Amino acid sequence: MAMPWALAVYIMNMVWMVLDDWISSCVTVADEIAQALRTGDIGPFPIG
């Protein structure tokens, strides 16, 4: 049975909204970490 067009568009919009918020959060966290590294608030991450 085929999915109605309006339902497919609704699902697509909901998925895009969730992904958009998730990507925005990741970029915000990455920006905060980069700023702290530049100002010296935190040092390079130790490996090993």
Secondary structure as UniProt FT lines:
FT   HELIX           5..39
//
